[in-house]
Amino acid sequence: MSMLRFPAEAQWRISSHSGAGNNTCVEVALNVPGVVGVRDSVDPDGPVLVVSPSAWRVLTSRIKNDDV
């Protein structure tokens, strides 16, 4: 099984809910066509969760509505 690399042109953005000194942060890359990348900001070279933009919208909507 080979590990796929997320595109190098990804521009990662840290969650707005992450605070200073918080080690439970996620980063999101929204600029890669057709996919959304999610990774642990503590381990930026670690694995990336890749989801479709529609799945990301559903997830974030459910989180905002406290429906998870």
C-alpha positions as CSV (number, residue, x, y, z in Angstrom):
1,M,0.0,0.0,0.0
2,S,1.5,3.4,-1.0
3,M,0.9,6.6,0.8
4,L,-0.3,9.5,-1.4
5,R,1.1,12.9,-0.9
6,F,-1.2,15.9,-0.6
7,P,-0.3,18.6,-3.2
8,A,2.5,20.9,-2.2
9,E,0.5,24.0,-3.4
10,A,-1.9,23.4,-0.5
11,Q,-2.3,26.5,1.6
12,W,-3.0,25.5,5.2
13,R,-5.2,27.5,7.5
14,I,-5.4,26.9,11.2
15,S,-8.8,26.6,12.8
16,S,-10.3,29.8,14.1
17,H,-11.2,27.9,17.3
18,S,-7.6,27.1,18.1
19,G,-6.1,29.1,20.8
20,A,-2.6,30.0,21.8
21,G,-0.9,27.0,23.4
22,N,-3.7,24.7,22.4
23,N,-2.2,21.4,21.1
24,T,-5.5,20.1,19.7
25,C,-5.6,22.2,16.5
26,V,-6.5,21.3,13.0
27,E,-5.5,22.9,9.8
28,V,-7.6,22.9,6.6
29,A,-6.5,23.3,3.0
30,L,-9.3,24.6,0.8
31,N,-7.4,25.7,-2.3
32,V,-6.8,22.3,-3.9
33,P,-9.5,21.7,-6.6
34,G,-12.0,19.0,-5.8
35,V,-10.8,18.1,-2.3
36,V,-10.4,19.5,1.2
37,G,-7.4,18.5,3.3
38,V,-7.5,18.3,7.1
39,R,-4.4,17.7,9.2
40,D,-3.1,17.9,12.8
41,S,-1.2,21.2,13.2
42,V,1.0,19.5,15.8
43,D,2.1,17.0,13.1
44,P,2.1,18.9,9.8
45,D,4.1,16.2,8.1
46,G,1.7,13.5,9.3
47,P,-1.3,12.1,7.5
48,V,-3.9,14.2,5.8
49,L,-7.6,13.4,5.9
50,V,-9.0,14.1,2.4
51,V,-12.7,14.7,1.9
52,S,-14.9,16.1,-0.8
53,P,-15.9,19.8,-0.6
54,S,-19.6,18.7,-0.2
55,A,-18.7,16.4,2.7
56,W,-16.7,19.2,4.3
57,R,-19.7,21.6,4.0
58,V,-22.0,19.0,5.6
59,L,-19.5,18.3,8.5
60,T,-18.9,22.0,9.3
61,S,-22.6,22.8,9.1
62,R,-23.4,19.9,11.5
63,I,-20.6,21.1,13.9
64,K,-22.0,24.7,13.8
65,N,-25.5,23.4,14.5
66,D,-24.2,21.2,17.4
67,D,-25.5,18.2,15.4
68,V,-22.5,15.8,15.7
